[in-house]
Amino acid sequence: MDWRVRALTAMFMTAVMVAMVTLIVTWLNLGFDPDFMRQWGKAFLIAWPIAAMTGFFVMPGARGLAERMVQKRN
C-alpha cells in the first residue's frame, strides 16, 4: 500500500475512534459540565496524533496477520 494512502487511512480511522473514546471517557470522568467541550477537545488533540502514528506503523502488520488468519480458515 502506498505510504500516503496508509497515512490517510490511519488518520481517518483513528480520528473517528479517538473522537468516540475520548468523548465517552471525558463524559464518564467529568459529566457534561460547562468545561466539557474544552476538556474533550484537549483529550482529542493529545490522543489523535499518537493514535494516528501508531495506526500508521501497526497497520501493515495487522493487515498481514489478518490476511494469514483468513487464508488459514479457507
PDB file of N, H, CA, C and O in Angstrom:
ATOM      1  N   MET A   1       0.858  -1.177   0.000  1.00  0.00           N
ATOM      2  CA  MET A   1       0.000   0.000   0.000  1.00  0.00           C
ATOM      3  C   MET A   1       0.900   1.236   0.000  1.00  0.00           C
ATOM      4  O   MET A   1       1.871   1.310   0.753  1.00  0.00           O
ATOM      5  N   ASP A   2       0.570   2.182  -0.837  1.00  0.00           N
ATOM      6  H   ASP A   2      -0.219   2.122  -1.449  1.00  0.00           H
ATOM      7  CA  ASP A   2       1.294   3.453  -0.903  1.00  0.00           C
ATOM      8  C   ASP A   2       1.299   4.107   0.476  1.00  0.00           C
ATOM      9  O   ASP A   2       0.282   4.083   1.169  1.00  0.00           O
ATOM     10  N   TRP A   3       2.429   4.692   0.885  1.00  0.00           N
ATOM     11  H   TRP A   3       3.255   4.712   0.322  1.00  0.00           H
ATOM     12  CA  TRP A   3       2.543   5.262   2.230  1.00  0.00           C
ATOM     13  C   TRP A   3       1.552   6.405   2.445  1.00  0.00           C
ATOM     14  O   TRP A   3       1.104   6.632   3.569  1.00  0.00           O
ATOM     15  N   ARG A   4       1.204   7.130   1.368  1.00  0.00           N
ATOM     16  H   ARG A   4       1.568   6.945   0.455  1.00  0.00           H
ATOM     17  CA  ARG A   4       0.246   8.231   1.514  1.00  0.00           C
ATOM     18  C   ARG A   4      -1.154   7.705   1.797  1.00  0.00           C
ATOM     19  O   ARG A   4      -1.883   8.266   2.614  1.00  0.00           O
ATOM     20  N   VAL A   5      -1.521   6.630   1.121  1.00  0.00           N
ATOM     21  H   VAL A   5      -0.929   6.174   0.458  1.00  0.00           H
ATOM     22  CA  VAL A   5      -2.823   6.003   1.371  1.00  0.00           C
ATOM     23  C   VAL A   5      -2.858   5.448   2.790  1.00  0.00           C
ATOM     24  O   VAL A   5      -3.855   5.586   3.500  1.00  0.00           O
ATOM     25  N   ARG A   6      -1.761   4.820   3.192  1.00  0.00           N
ATOM     26  H   ARG A   6      -0.952   4.708   2.615  1.00  0.00           H
ATOM     27  CA  ARG A   6      -1.673   4.272   4.547  1.00  0.00           C
ATOM     28  C   ARG A   6      -1.778   5.387   5.582  1.00  0.00           C
ATOM     29  O   ARG A   6      -2.458   5.226   6.595  1.00  0.00           O
ATOM     30  N   ALA A   7      -1.114   6.514   5.341  1.00  0.00           N
ATOM     31  H   ALA A   7      -0.562   6.645   4.518  1.00  0.00           H
ATOM     32  CA  ALA A   7      -1.165   7.636   6.286  1.00  0.00           C
ATOM     33  C   ALA A   7      -2.570   8.210   6.382  1.00  0.00           C
ATOM     34  O   ALA A   7      -3.064   8.454   7.482  1.00  0.00           O
ATOM     35  N   LEU A   8      -3.221   8.430   5.238  1.00  0.00           N
ATOM     36  H   LEU A   8      -2.819   8.232   4.344  1.00  0.00           H
ATOM     37  CA  LEU A   8      -4.579   8.971   5.261  1.00  0.00           C
ATOM     38  C   LEU A   8      -5.564   8.002   5.894  1.00  0.00           C
ATOM     39  O   LEU A   8      -6.457   8.414   6.634  1.00  0.00           O
ATOM     40  N   THR A   9      -5.404   6.718   5.605  1.00  0.00           N
ATOM     41  H   THR A   9      -4.678   6.384   5.003  1.00  0.00           H
ATOM     42  CA  THR A   9      -6.275   5.712   6.222  1.00  0.00           C
ATOM     43  C   THR A   9      -6.115   5.733   7.730  1.00  0.00           C
ATOM     44  O   THR A   9      -7.106   5.711   8.460  1.00  0.00           O
ATOM     45  N   ALA A  10      -4.883   5.776   8.204  1.00  0.00           N
ATOM     46  H   ALA A  10      -4.078   5.794   7.612  1.00  0.00           H
ATOM     47  CA  ALA A  10      -4.632   5.832   9.645  1.00  0.00           C
ATOM     48  C   ALA A  10      -5.229   7.096  10.253  1.00  0.00           C
ATOM     49  O   ALA A  10      -5.800   7.050  11.343  1.00  0.00           O
ATOM     50  N   MET A  11      -5.103   8.217   9.561  1.00  0.00           N
ATOM     51  H   MET A  11      -4.639   8.254   8.676  1.00  0.00           H
ATOM     52  CA  MET A  11      -5.648   9.472  10.080  1.00  0.00           C
ATOM     53  C   MET A  11      -7.173   9.442  10.160  1.00  0.00           C
ATOM     54  O   MET A  11      -7.747   9.829  11.178  1.00  0.00           O
ATOM     55  N   PHE A  12      -7.829   8.988   9.098  1.00  0.00           N
ATOM     56  H   PHE A  12      -7.363   8.673   8.271  1.00  0.00           H
ATOM     57  CA  PHE A  12      -9.292   8.950   9.087  1.00  0.00           C
ATOM     58  C   PHE A  12      -9.834   7.944  10.108  1.00  0.00           C
ATOM     59  O   PHE A  12     -10.755   8.248  10.866  1.00  0.00           O
ATOM     60  N   MET A  13      -9.252   6.756  10.114  1.00  0.00           N
ATOM     61  H   MET A  13      -8.504   6.510   9.499  1.00  0.00           H
ATOM     62  CA  MET A  13      -9.726   5.697  11.003  1.00  0.00           C
ATOM     63  C   MET A  13      -9.557   6.097  12.472  1.00  0.00           C
ATOM     64  O   MET A  13     -10.477   5.949  13.276  1.00  0.00           O
ATOM     65  N   THR A  14      -8.381   6.600  12.805  1.00  0.00           N
ATOM     66  H   THR A  14      -7.633   6.720  12.152  1.00  0.00           H
ATOM     67  CA  THR A  14      -8.129   6.933  14.205  1.00  0.00           C
ATOM     68  C   THR A  14      -8.873   8.189  14.644  1.00  0.00           C
ATOM     69  O   THR A  14      -9.193   8.325  15.825  1.00  0.00           O
ATOM     70  N   ALA A  15      -9.157   9.112  13.725  1.00  0.00           N
ATOM     71  H   ALA A  15      -8.897   9.002  12.766  1.00  0.00           H
ATOM     72  CA  ALA A  15      -9.906  10.315  14.110  1.00  0.00           C
ATOM     73  C   ALA A  15     -11.273   9.940  14.667  1.00  0.00           C
ATOM     74  O   ALA A  15     -11.701  10.470  15.693  1.00  0.00           O
ATOM     75  N   VAL A  16     -11.948   9.032  13.991  1.00  0.00           N
ATOM     76  H   VAL A  16     -11.600   8.602  13.158  1.00  0.00           H
ATOM     77  CA  VAL A  16     -13.274   8.614  14.443  1.00  0.00           C
ATOM     78  C   VAL A  16     -13.170   7.823  15.748  1.00  0.00           C
ATOM     79  O   VAL A  16     -13.933   8.054  16.685  1.00  0.00           O
ATOM     80  N   MET A  17     -12.228   6.897  15.798  1.00  0.00           N
ATOM     81  H   MET A  17     -11.608   6.709  15.037  1.00  0.00           H
ATOM     82  CA  MET A  17     -12.079   6.077  17.006  1.00  0.00           C
ATOM     83  C   MET A  17     -11.703   6.926  18.220  1.00  0.00           C
ATOM     84  O   MET A  17     -12.290   6.772  19.291  1.00  0.00           O
ATOM     85  N   VAL A  18     -10.741   7.807  18.059  1.00  0.00           N
ATOM     86  H   VAL A  18     -10.264   7.932  17.189  1.00  0.00           H
ATOM     87  CA  VAL A  18     -10.298   8.646  19.171  1.00  0.00           C
ATOM     88  C   VAL A  18     -11.393   9.613  19.585  1.00  0.00           C
ATOM     89  O   VAL A  18     -11.563   9.873  20.776  1.00  0.00           O
ATOM     90  N   ALA A  19     -12.136  10.148  18.630  1.00  0.00           N
ATOM     91  H   ALA A  19     -11.998   9.936  17.663  1.00  0.00           H
ATOM     92  CA  ALA A  19     -13.238  11.046  18.975  1.00  0.00           C
ATOM     93  C   ALA A  19     -14.248  10.342  19.875  1.00  0.00           C
ATOM     94  O   ALA A  19     -14.686  10.901  20.881  1.00  0.00           O
ATOM     95  N   MET A  20     -14.610   9.136  19.517  1.00  0.00           N
ATOM     96  H   MET A  20     -14.255   8.682  18.700  1.00  0.00           H
ATOM     97  CA  MET A  20     -15.595   8.395  20.314  1.00  0.00           C
ATOM     98  C   MET A  20     -15.051   8.021  21.690  1.00  0.00           C
ATOM     99  O   MET A  20     -15.729   8.199  22.702  1.00  0.00           O
ATOM    100  N   VAL A  21     -13.831   7.505  21.720  1.00  0.00           N
ATOM    101  H   VAL A  21     -13.280   7.361  20.897  1.00  0.00           H
ATOM    102  CA  VAL A  21     -13.263   7.066  23.005  1.00  0.00           C
ATOM    103  C   VAL A  21     -13.050   8.256  23.933  1.00  0.00           C
ATOM    104  O   VAL A  21     -13.411   8.191  25.108  1.00  0.00           O
ATOM    105  N   THR A  22     -12.471   9.340  23.425  1.00  0.00           N
ATOM    106  H   THR A  22     -12.178   9.393  22.470  1.00  0.00           H
ATOM    107  CA  THR A  22     -12.253  10.499  24.299  1.00  0.00           C
ATOM    108  C   THR A  22     -13.570  11.128  24.729  1.00  0.00           C
ATOM    109  O   THR A  22     -13.677  11.626  25.850  1.00  0.00           O
ATOM    110  N   LEU A  23     -14.571  11.115  23.858  1.00  0.00           N
ATOM    111  H   LEU A  23     -14.484  10.711  22.948  1.00  0.00           H
ATOM    112  CA  LEU A  23     -15.892  11.631  24.228  1.00  0.00           C
ATOM    113  C   LEU A  23     -16.454  10.850  25.408  1.00  0.00           C
ATOM    114  O   LEU A  23     -16.905  11.435  26.392  1.00  0.00           O
ATOM    115  N   ILE A  24     -16.424   9.540  25.304  1.00  0.00           N
ATOM    116  H   ILE A  24     -16.058   9.064  24.504  1.00  0.00           H
ATOM    117  CA  ILE A  24     -17.011   8.695  26.355  1.00  0.00           C
ATOM    118  C   ILE A  24     -16.218   8.793  27.649  1.00  0.00           C
ATOM    119  O   ILE A  24     -16.802   8.925  28.724  1.00  0.00           O
ATOM    120  N   VAL A  25     -14.892   8.730  27.556  1.00  0.00           N
ATOM    121  H   VAL A  25     -14.418   8.623  26.682  1.00  0.00           H
ATOM    122  CA  VAL A  25     -14.073   8.779  28.775  1.00  0.00           C
ATOM    123  C   VAL A  25     -14.165  10.149  29.437  1.00  0.00           C
ATOM    124  O   VAL A  25     -14.229  10.241  30.663  1.00  0.00           O
ATOM    125  N   THR A  26     -14.173  11.210  28.642  1.00  0.00           N
ATOM    126  H   THR A  26     -14.122  11.135  27.646  1.00  0.00           H
ATOM    127  CA  THR A  26     -14.313  12.548  29.215  1.00  0.00           C
ATOM    128  C   THR A  26     -15.673  12.691  29.893  1.00  0.00           C
ATOM    129  O   THR A  26     -15.767  13.259  30.982  1.00  0.00           O
ATOM    130  N   TRP A  27     -16.721  12.181  29.260  1.00  0.00           N
ATOM    131  H   TRP A  27     -16.645  11.720  28.376  1.00  0.00           H
ATOM    132  CA  TRP A  27     -18.057  12.232  29.854  1.00  0.00           C
ATOM    133  C   TRP A  27     -18.117  11.427  31.161  1.00  0.00           C
ATOM    134  O   TRP A  27     -18.701  11.875  32.147  1.00  0.00           O
ATOM    135  N   LEU A  28     -17.505  10.231  31.156  1.00  0.00           N
ATOM    136  H   LEU A  28     -17.030   9.866  30.355  1.00  0.00           H
ATOM    137  CA  LEU A  28     -17.511   9.415  32.375  1.00  0.00           C
ATOM    138  C   LEU A  28     -16.753  10.096  33.511  1.00  0.00           C
ATOM    139  O   LEU A  28     -17.157  10.009  34.671  1.00  0.00           O
ATOM    140  N   ASN A  29     -15.661  10.769  33.180  1.00  0.00           N
ATOM    141  H   ASN A  29     -15.333  10.839  32.238  1.00  0.00           H
ATOM    142  CA  ASN A  29     -14.849  11.417  34.213  1.00  0.00           C
ATOM    143  C   ASN A  29     -15.421  12.744  34.689  1.00  0.00           C
ATOM    144  O   ASN A  29     -15.337  13.055  35.877  1.00  0.00           O
ATOM    145  N   LEU A  30     -16.005  13.537  33.786  1.00  0.00           N
ATOM    146  H   LEU A  30     -16.074  13.284  32.821  1.00  0.00           H
ATOM    147  CA  LEU A  30     -16.439  14.886  34.143  1.00  0.00           C
ATOM    148  C   LEU A  30     -17.938  15.097  34.117  1.00  0.00           C
ATOM    149  O   LEU A  30     -18.446  16.011  34.765  1.00  0.00           O
ATOM    150  N   GLY A  31     -18.660  14.253  33.368  1.00  0.00           N
ATOM    151  H   GLY A  31     -18.247  13.510  32.842  1.00  0.00           H
ATOM    152  CA  GLY A  31     -20.057  14.543  33.106  1.00  0.00           C
ATOM    153  C   GLY A  31     -20.131  15.691  32.109  1.00  0.00           C
ATOM    154  O   GLY A  31     -19.100  16.192  31.661  1.00  0.00           O
ATOM    155  N   PHE A  32     -21.331  16.105  31.763  1.00  0.00           N
ATOM    156  H   PHE A  32     -22.169  15.699  32.128  1.00  0.00           H
ATOM    157  CA  PHE A  32     -21.491  17.212  30.821  1.00  0.00           C
ATOM    158  C   PHE A  32     -21.509  18.535  31.581  1.00  0.00           C
ATOM    159  O   PHE A  32     -22.552  19.176  31.710  1.00  0.00           O
ATOM    160  N   ASP A  33     -20.360  18.926  32.075  1.00  0.00           N
ATOM    161  H   ASP A  33     -19.513  18.405  31.970  1.00  0.00           H
ATOM    162  CA  ASP A  33     -20.274  20.200  32.770  1.00  0.00           C
ATOM    163  C   ASP A  33     -19.919  21.309  31.781  1.00  0.00           C
ATOM    164  O   ASP A  33     -19.661  21.019  30.613  1.00  0.00           O
ATOM    165  N   PRO A  34     -19.898  22.546  32.208  1.00  0.00           N
ATOM    166  CA  PRO A  34     -19.615  23.657  31.286  1.00  0.00           C
ATOM    167  C   PRO A  34     -18.237  23.564  30.609  1.00  0.00           C
ATOM    168  O   PRO A  34     -18.036  24.134  29.536  1.00  0.00           O
ATOM    169  N   ASP A  35     -17.313  22.866  31.215  1.00  0.00           N
ATOM    170  H   ASP A  35     -17.476  22.403  32.086  1.00  0.00           H
ATOM    171  CA  ASP A  35     -15.955  22.749  30.684  1.00  0.00           C
ATOM    172  C   ASP A  35     -15.780  21.511  29.802  1.00  0.00           C
ATOM    173  O   ASP A  35     -14.674  21.223  29.343  1.00  0.00           O
ATOM    174  N   PHE A  36     -16.868  20.786  29.569  1.00  0.00           N
ATOM    175  H   PHE A  36     -17.766  21.020  29.941  1.00  0.00           H
ATOM    176  CA  PHE A  36     -16.777  19.505  28.870  1.00  0.00           C
ATOM    177  C   PHE A  36     -16.125  19.613  27.494  1.00  0.00           C
ATOM    178  O   PHE A  36     -15.198  18.860  27.197  1.00  0.00           O
ATOM    179  N   MET A  37     -16.584  20.522  26.659  1.00  0.00           N
ATOM    180  H   MET A  37     -17.337  21.134  26.900  1.00  0.00           H
ATOM    181  CA  MET A  37     -16.068  20.609  25.287  1.00  0.00           C
ATOM    182  C   MET A  37     -14.578  20.947  25.256  1.00  0.00           C
ATOM    183  O   MET A  37     -13.840  20.414  24.428  1.00  0.00           O
ATOM    184  N   ARG A  38     -14.136  21.819  26.141  1.00  0.00           N
ATOM    185  H   ARG A  38     -14.735  22.252  26.814  1.00  0.00           H
ATOM    186  CA  ARG A  38     -12.716  22.162  26.192  1.00  0.00           C
ATOM    187  C   ARG A  38     -11.879  20.964  26.613  1.00  0.00           C
ATOM    188  O   ARG A  38     -10.831  20.695  26.026  1.00  0.00           O
ATOM    189  N   GLN A  39     -12.336  20.254  27.620  1.00  0.00           N
ATOM    190  H   GLN A  39     -13.188  20.472  28.096  1.00  0.00           H
ATOM    191  CA  GLN A  39     -11.599  19.083  28.092  1.00  0.00           C
ATOM    192  C   GLN A  39     -11.608  17.969  27.038  1.00  0.00           C
ATOM    193  O   GLN A  39     -10.597  17.298  26.832  1.00  0.00           O
ATOM    194  N   TRP A  40     -12.740  17.777  26.380  1.00  0.00           N
ATOM    195  H   TRP A  40     -13.562  18.322  26.547  1.00  0.00           H
ATOM    196  CA  TRP A  40     -12.812  16.760  25.331  1.00  0.00           C
ATOM    197  C   TRP A  40     -11.887  17.124  24.178  1.00  0.00           C
ATOM    198  O   TRP A  40     -11.155  16.272  23.675  1.00  0.00           O
ATOM    199  N   GLY A  41     -11.918  18.374  23.763  1.00  0.00           N
ATOM    200  H   GLY A  41     -12.513  19.066  24.172  1.00  0.00           H
ATOM    201  CA  GLY A  41     -11.037  18.824  22.688  1.00  0.00           C
ATOM    202  C   GLY A  41      -9.571  18.639  23.041  1.00  0.00           C
ATOM    203  O   GLY A  41      -8.774  18.221  22.202  1.00  0.00           O
ATOM    204  N   LYS A  42      -9.217  18.949  24.273  1.00  0.00           N
ATOM    205  H   LYS A  42      -9.865  19.289  24.955  1.00  0.00           H
ATOM    206  CA  LYS A  42      -7.840  18.779  24.727  1.00  0.00           C
ATOM    207  C   LYS A  42      -7.437  17.305  24.684  1.00  0.00           C
ATOM    208  O   LYS A  42      -6.352  16.970  24.209  1.00  0.00           O
ATOM    209  N   ALA A  43      -8.303  16.432  25.175  1.00  0.00           N
ATOM    210  H   ALA A  43      -9.184  16.704  25.561  1.00  0.00           H
ATOM    211  CA  ALA A  43      -8.017  14.994  25.157  1.00  0.00           C
ATOM    212  C   ALA A  43      -7.873  14.489  23.724  1.00  0.00           C
ATOM    213  O   ALA A  43      -6.978  13.698  23.428  1.00  0.00           O
ATOM    214  N   PHE A  44      -8.754  14.946  22.840  1.00  0.00           N
ATOM    215  H   PHE A  44      -9.481  15.589  23.081  1.00  0.00           H
ATOM    216  CA  PHE A  44      -8.702  14.521  21.445  1.00  0.00           C
ATOM    217  C   PHE A  44      -7.408  14.969  20.787  1.00  0.00           C
ATOM    218  O   PHE A  44      -6.754  14.178  20.106  1.00  0.00           O
ATOM    219  N   LEU A  45      -7.031  16.220  20.979  1.00  0.00           N
ATOM    220  H   LEU A  45      -7.561  16.863  21.532  1.00  0.00           H
ATOM    221  CA  LEU A  45      -5.826  16.758  20.336  1.00  0.00           C
ATOM    222  C   LEU A  45      -4.538  16.101  20.838  1.00  0.00           C
ATOM    223  O   LEU A  45      -3.543  16.049  20.115  1.00  0.00           O
ATOM    224  N   ILE A  46      -4.556  15.607  22.056  1.00  0.00           N
ATOM    225  H   ILE A  46      -5.364  15.648  22.643  1.00  0.00           H
ATOM    226  CA  ILE A  46      -3.391  14.883  22.574  1.00  0.00           C
ATOM    227  C   ILE A  46      -3.390  13.448  22.058  1.00  0.00           C
ATOM    228  O   ILE A  46      -2.349  12.938  21.644  1.00  0.00           O
ATOM    229  N   ALA A  47      -4.544  12.798  22.080  1.00  0.00           N
ATOM    230  H   ALA A  47      -5.390  13.212  22.416  1.00  0.00           H
ATOM    231  CA  ALA A  47      -4.616  11.372  21.748  1.00  0.00           C
ATOM    232  C   ALA A  47      -4.559  11.080  20.250  1.00  0.00           C
ATOM    233  O   ALA A  47      -3.983  10.071  19.844  1.00  0.00           O
ATOM    234  N   TRP A  48      -5.144  11.941  19.425  1.00  0.00           N
ATOM    235  H   TRP A  48      -5.613  12.761  19.755  1.00  0.00           H
ATOM    236  CA  TRP A  48      -5.251  11.620  17.999  1.00  0.00           C
ATOM    237  C   TRP A  48      -3.912  11.478  17.295  1.00  0.00           C
ATOM    238  O   TRP A  48      -3.724  10.489  16.586  1.00  0.00           O
ATOM    239  N   PRO A  49      -2.973  12.399  17.443  1.00  0.00           N
ATOM    240  CA  PRO A  49      -1.691  12.198  16.759  1.00  0.00           C
ATOM    241  C   PRO A  49      -0.976  10.914  17.191  1.00  0.00           C
ATOM    242  O   PRO A  49      -0.338  10.244  16.379  1.00  0.00           O
ATOM    243  N   ILE A  50      -1.090  10.590  18.461  1.00  0.00           N
ATOM    244  H   ILE A  50      -1.608  11.134  19.121  1.00  0.00           H
ATOM    245  CA  ILE A  50      -0.466   9.357  18.953  1.00  0.00           C
ATOM    246  C   ILE A  50      -1.125   8.149  18.306  1.00  0.00           C
ATOM    247  O   ILE A  50      -0.439   7.233  17.852  1.00  0.00           O
ATOM    248  N   ALA A  51      -2.453   8.142  18.260  1.00  0.00           N
ATOM    249  H   ALA A  51      -3.011   8.886  18.629  1.00  0.00           H
ATOM    250  CA  ALA A  51      -3.177   7.029  17.642  1.00  0.00           C
ATOM    251  C   ALA A  51      -2.904   6.943  16.146  1.00  0.00           C
ATOM    252  O   ALA A  51      -2.762   5.844  15.610  1.00  0.00           O
ATOM    253  N   ALA A  52      -2.827   8.081  15.461  1.00  0.00           N
ATOM    254  H   ALA A  52      -2.942   8.974  15.896  1.00  0.00           H
ATOM    255  CA  ALA A  52      -2.579   8.075  14.021  1.00  0.00           C
ATOM    256  C   ALA A  52      -1.195   7.522  13.705  1.00  0.00           C
ATOM    257  O   ALA A  52      -1.043   6.726  12.777  1.00  0.00           O
ATOM    258  N   MET A  53      -0.189   7.934  14.464  1.00  0.00           N
ATOM    259  H   MET A  53      -0.313   8.580  15.218  1.00  0.00           H
ATOM    260  CA  MET A  53       1.164   7.402  14.235  1.00  0.00           C
ATOM    261  C   MET A  53       1.219   5.911  14.548  1.00  0.00           C
ATOM    262  O   MET A  53       1.836   5.139  13.813  1.00  0.00           O
ATOM    263  N   THR A  54       0.580   5.514  15.629  1.00  0.00           N
ATOM    264  H   THR A  54       0.080   6.142  16.226  1.00  0.00           H
ATOM    265  CA  THR A  54       0.552   4.093  15.981  1.00  0.00           C
ATOM    266  C   THR A  54      -0.148   3.299  14.895  1.00  0.00           C
ATOM    267  O   THR A  54       0.341   2.248  14.482  1.00  0.00           O
ATOM    268  N   GLY A  55      -1.286   3.787  14.430  1.00  0.00           N
ATOM    269  H   GLY A  55      -1.684   4.641  14.765  1.00  0.00           H
ATOM    270  CA  GLY A  55      -2.016   3.110  13.357  1.00  0.00           C
ATOM    271  C   GLY A  55      -1.190   2.996  12.091  1.00  0.00           C
ATOM    272  O   GLY A  55      -1.213   1.958  11.430  1.00  0.00           O
ATOM    273  N   PHE A  56      -0.465   4.042  11.745  1.00  0.00           N
ATOM    274  H   PHE A  56      -0.446   4.886  12.282  1.00  0.00           H
ATOM    275  CA  PHE A  56       0.366   4.034  10.540  1.00  0.00           C
ATOM    276  C   PHE A  56       1.399   2.911  10.600  1.00  0.00           C
ATOM    277  O   PHE A  56       1.613   2.206   9.614  1.00  0.00           O
ATOM    278  N   PHE A  57       2.032   2.747  11.749  1.00  0.00           N
ATOM    279  H   PHE A  57       1.857   3.319  12.550  1.00  0.00           H
ATOM    280  CA  PHE A  57       3.088   1.740  11.869  1.00  0.00           C
ATOM    281  C   PHE A  57       2.553   0.334  12.141  1.00  0.00           C
ATOM    282  O   PHE A  57       3.185  -0.648  11.749  1.00  0.00           O
ATOM    283  N   VAL A  58       1.411   0.222  12.799  1.00  0.00           N
ATOM    284  H   VAL A  58       0.898   1.019  13.117  1.00  0.00           H
ATOM    285  CA  VAL A  58       0.858  -1.089  13.152  1.00  0.00           C
ATOM    286  C   VAL A  58       0.031  -1.683  12.011  1.00  0.00           C
ATOM    287  O   VAL A  58      -0.070  -2.903  11.888  1.00  0.00           O
ATOM    288  N   MET A  59      -0.561  -0.822  11.177  1.00  0.00           N
ATOM    289  H   MET A  59      -0.478   0.170  11.277  1.00  0.00           H
ATOM    290  CA  MET A  59      -1.482  -1.279  10.136  1.00  0.00           C
ATOM    291  C   MET A  59      -0.907  -2.365   9.215  1.00  0.00           C
ATOM    292  O   MET A  59      -1.598  -3.353   8.968  1.00  0.00           O
ATOM    293  N   PRO A  60       0.317  -2.232   8.698  1.00  0.00           N
ATOM    294  CA  PRO A  60       0.819  -3.284   7.801  1.00  0.00           C
ATOM    295  C   PRO A  60       0.910  -4.652   8.488  1.00  0.00           C
ATOM    296  O   PRO A  60       0.535  -5.668   7.903  1.00  0.00           O
ATOM    297  N   GLY A  61       1.399  -4.675   9.702  1.00  0.00           N
ATOM    298  H   GLY A  61       1.705  -3.850  10.177  1.00  0.00           H
ATOM    299  CA  GLY A  61       1.489  -5.942  10.436  1.00  0.00           C
ATOM    300  C   GLY A  61       0.123  -6.511  10.758  1.00  0.00           C
ATOM    301  O   GLY A  61      -0.092  -7.718  10.646  1.00  0.00           O
ATOM    302  N   ALA A  62      -0.805  -5.647  11.160  1.00  0.00           N
ATOM    303  H   ALA A  62      -0.630  -4.667  11.252  1.00  0.00           H
ATOM    304  CA  ALA A  62      -2.159  -6.107  11.476  1.00  0.00           C
ATOM    305  C   ALA A  62      -2.853  -6.638  10.234  1.00  0.00           C
ATOM    306  O   ALA A  62      -3.558  -7.646  10.286  1.00  0.00           O
ATOM    307  N   ARG A  63      -2.646  -5.953   9.115  1.00  0.00           N
ATOM    308  H   ARG A  63      -2.073  -5.135   9.073  1.00  0.00           H
ATOM    309  CA  ARG A  63      -3.245  -6.423   7.859  1.00  0.00           C
ATOM    310  C   ARG A  63      -2.667  -7.776   7.457  1.00  0.00           C
ATOM    311  O   ARG A  63      -3.407  -8.677   7.062  1.00  0.00           O
ATOM    312  N   GLY A  64      -1.351  -7.920   7.557  1.00  0.00           N
ATOM    313  H   GLY A  64      -0.750  -7.188   7.879  1.00  0.00           H
ATOM    314  CA  GLY A  64      -0.714  -9.197   7.225  1.00  0.00           C
ATOM    315  C   GLY A  64      -1.207 -10.323   8.116  1.00  0.00           C
ATOM    316  O   GLY A  64      -1.471 -11.427   7.638  1.00  0.00           O
ATOM    317  N   LEU A  65      -1.333 -10.049   9.411  1.00  0.00           N
ATOM    318  H   LEU A  65      -1.118  -9.153   9.799  1.00  0.00           H
ATOM    319  CA  LEU A  65      -1.831 -11.058  10.341  1.00  0.00           C
ATOM    320  C   LEU A  65      -3.264 -11.447   9.997  1.00  0.00           C
ATOM    321  O   LEU A  65      -3.606 -12.630   9.991  1.00  0.00           O
ATOM    322  N   ALA A  66      -4.102 -10.449   9.709  1.00  0.00           N
ATOM    323  H   ALA A  66      -3.824  -9.488   9.714  1.00  0.00           H
ATOM    324  CA  ALA A  66      -5.496 -10.731   9.346  1.00  0.00           C
ATOM    325  C   ALA A  66      -5.571 -11.562   8.069  1.00  0.00           C
ATOM    326  O   ALA A  66      -6.373 -12.492   7.980  1.00  0.00           O
ATOM    327  N   GLU A  67      -4.737 -11.233   7.075  1.00  0.00           N
ATOM    328  H   GLU A  67      -4.085 -10.478   7.146  1.00  0.00           H
ATOM    329  CA  GLU A  67      -4.733 -11.999   5.829  1.00  0.00           C
ATOM    330  C   GLU A  67      -4.311 -13.444   6.063  1.00  0.00           C
ATOM    331  O   GLU A  67      -4.902 -14.362   5.494  1.00  0.00           O
ATOM    332  N   ARG A  68      -3.289 -13.653   6.899  1.00  0.00           N
ATOM    333  H   ARG A  68      -2.809 -12.907   7.361  1.00  0.00           H
ATOM    334  CA  ARG A  68      -2.857 -15.026   7.207  1.00  0.00           C
ATOM    335  C   ARG A  68      -3.939 -15.802   7.953  1.00  0.00           C
ATOM    336  O   ARG A  68      -4.143 -16.989   7.695  1.00  0.00           O
ATOM    337  N   MET A  69      -4.623 -15.145   8.862  1.00  0.00           N
ATOM    338  H   MET A  69      -4.458 -14.181   9.071  1.00  0.00           H
ATOM    339  CA  MET A  69      -5.679 -15.820   9.618  1.00  0.00           C
ATOM    340  C   MET A  69      -6.835 -16.221   8.701  1.00  0.00           C
ATOM    341  O   MET A  69      -7.382 -17.316   8.835  1.00  0.00           O
ATOM    342  N   VAL A  70      -7.200 -15.349   7.782  1.00  0.00           N
ATOM    343  H   VAL A  70      -6.755 -14.460   7.673  1.00  0.00           H
ATOM    344  CA  VAL A  70      -8.296 -15.652   6.859  1.00  0.00           C
ATOM    345  C   VAL A  70      -7.894 -16.756   5.908  1.00  0.00           C
ATOM    346  O   VAL A  70      -8.704 -17.633   5.610  1.00  0.00           O
ATOM    347  N   GLN A  71      -6.673 -16.736   5.429  1.00  0.00           N
ATOM    348  H   GLN A  71      -6.015 -16.023   5.672  1.00  0.00           H
ATOM    349  CA  GLN A  71      -6.201 -17.772   4.495  1.00  0.00           C
ATOM    350  C   GLN A  71      -6.179 -19.146   5.156  1.00  0.00           C
ATOM    351  O   GLN A  71      -6.489 -20.151   4.517  1.00  0.00           O
ATOM    352  N   LYS A  72      -5.809 -19.189   6.443  1.00  0.00           N
ATOM    353  H   LYS A  72      -5.558 -18.372   6.962  1.00  0.00           H
ATOM    354  CA  LYS A  72      -5.788 -20.472   7.157  1.00  0.00           C
ATOM    355  C   LYS A  72      -7.183 -21.056   7.323  1.00  0.00           C
ATOM    356  O   LYS A  72      -7.344 -22.276   7.373  1.00  0.00           O
ATOM    357  N   ARG A  73      -8.188 -20.199   7.408  1.00  0.00           N
ATOM    358  H   ARG A  73      -8.057 -19.209   7.368  1.00  0.00           H
ATOM    359  CA  ARG A  73      -9.564 -20.676   7.595  1.00  0.00           C
ATOM    360  C   ARG A  73     -10.161 -21.209   6.299  1.00  0.00           C
ATOM    361  O   ARG A  73     -11.123 -21.975   6.334  1.00  0.00           O
ATOM    362  N   ASN A  74      -9.607 -20.817   5.162  1.00  0.00           N
ATOM    363  H   ASN A  74      -8.825 -20.195   5.133  1.00  0.00           H
ATOM    364  CA  ASN A  74     -10.174 -21.259   3.871  1.00  0.00           C
ATOM    365  C   ASN A  74      -9.572 -22.553   3.419  1.00  0.00           C
ATOM    366  O   ASN A  74      -9.932 -23.064   2.359  1.00  0.00           O
TER     367      ASN A  74
END
